[in-house]
Amino acid sequence: MKKRDFLKTGLLGLGALLITRKTDALEYYPTVKNSEWAILYGTWCGSSRDAGVWISEGMDGIADVFDVRENPDLTKYKNIVIGGSIRSGVTSKELQDYLTSHKEMLGGKIRGLFAVCGNMKRPITQNLYPTYFDNHLTKLSGAGKVPSRVFLGRITWGLMEPAVRDQMKSMPGMDEYDNLKRSECMEFGKEIMKSVK
Ligand SMILES: Cc1cc2nc3c(=O)[nH]c(=O)nc-3n(C[C@H](O)[C@H](O)[C@H](O)COP(=O)(O)O)c2cc1C
C-alpha cells in the first residue's frame, strides 16, 4: 500500500471510530415513538435509569429517556417525566441543578415525578411523598399536581464509588438488595398516560 493510501485509510478508520464513539451511549429505539415525550432521571448506580426506561415501557415505549449528566436539551418535548435516586434524603446535585436552571423551560410540561430510594428495605409509606415531592422535586421543577411515585431501589456494591461502598458496608445490616420492580414502574407509566387523556 502506498504511503498516501495508508494515511487515507487510517484517517477514514479514525473518522469511523469517532462516529461510533458518539453513539456509544445507551440508546433506546422503541417500535412506536412519540417525540413529544421525554423522561429525565438522576442516578448514581442506575436504579433511576432502569425505572425511567421501565416507566417508558409502561407508556408503550414512546419516551426518549435521558440521564441528566448528559445535560440534554429538552426544549422540543411537550411532556416530561422527572425522577431521581435518593441519597441523604435528596436527589443528585446534577438533577437539582438542572431543575433549578431549567425551571422556566420545564414549566407546564411536567406530567409525572418519581423517586427511587432504599427506605431501609421497608415498604414505601405515604409520609415519603411530601419529603421527595412537595418539599423537593415539585419545588425544584415547578411541577403542578401530577402523578408521583416512590419506588424501592437497589444497592449494587460493584457499581458504587469505592469510598461510598466502604462507608455503606460499615453500616450494620447493610447488604446488596434489589427491590426495584419493572411491573410497578410500568404501571406508573400507564397511570401517567391515563392522566393526560
Ligand atoms: C450513600 C447512599 C445514601 C443513601 N441515602 C438514602 C436515603 O437517605 N434514603 C433512602 O431511602 N435511601 C437511601 N439510599 C438508598 C438509595 O436511594 C437506593 O439504593 C437507590 O436505589 C440508589 O440509586 P442509584 O442506583 O441511582 O444509586 C442511599 C444509598 C446510598 C449509597
The ligand as a Gaussian input file, in Angstrom:
#p B3LYP/6-31G(d) Opt

LIG

0 1
 C      -24.693000       6.908000      50.059000
 C      -26.142000       6.489000      49.980000
 C      -27.100000       7.222000      50.638000
 C      -28.423000       6.827000      50.600000
 N      -29.355000       7.583000      51.248000
 C      -30.651000       7.178000      51.252000
 C      -31.642000       7.931000      51.956000
 O      -31.383000       8.989000      52.528000
 N      -32.912000       7.445000      51.978000
 C      -33.255000       6.282000      51.351000
 O      -34.417000       5.863000      51.436000
 N      -32.350000       5.576000      50.624000
 C      -31.061000       5.993000      50.561000
 N      -30.122000       5.285000      49.851000
 C      -30.549000       4.123000      49.065000
 C      -30.716000       4.518000      47.587000
 O      -31.678000       5.514000      47.420000
 C      -31.102000       3.308000      46.729000
 O      -30.163000       2.288000      46.908000
 C      -31.195000       3.683000      45.270000
 O      -31.758000       2.598000      44.557000
 C      -29.833000       4.035000      44.697000
 O      -29.979000       4.595000      43.422000
 P      -28.831000       4.532000      42.324000
 O      -28.905000       3.149000      41.684000
 O      -29.141000       5.613000      41.390000
 O      -27.545000       4.727000      43.048000
 C      -28.806000       5.663000      49.874000
 C      -27.819000       4.935000      49.208000
 C      -26.506000       5.336000      49.245000
 C      -25.477000       4.529000      48.502000

